[in-house]
Amino acid sequence: MNFEKEFDNPWFGFEPSSYVRAFQTIVTACHKNLSSTAKSKVKFVWHSWAAPRSDGVELVDFYPGDEYVDWIGVSIFQQLYPWKTEWGGDHNTVEEVLDFAISHNKVRILSVKDFMSFLFQSWAKMFFLDFYSPQ
């Protein structure tokens, strides 16, 4: 369940502690009110734009906690193009999110992507190969 896209999207202006409380509240309510069958089918996605954040704000400041997050998603848009914007991040900010997911032992997913960006980036294959490789 991806209840709110991109906590770090520069256009949304989320404040970290408010975002964390909202995320935790929704997950707690779902765990409390969903049936066992429904709970077994729901995964909670913490979804990043992989954009630069304000000075002093770290990725972890937005993180609701391992007990609330099943998967960590990232949007890949302009970050990989030569004409990327300063406010939109770059391959380093995408890698930061993916490394964060690895350090928390979370499944990494592409929540939103521009297919051409993903297709031609060899570094992306390194992070997603284990999840998308055919068995």
Order of alpha helices (4+ residues) and beta strands (2+ residues): alpha-alpha-beta-beta-alpha-beta-alpha-alpha
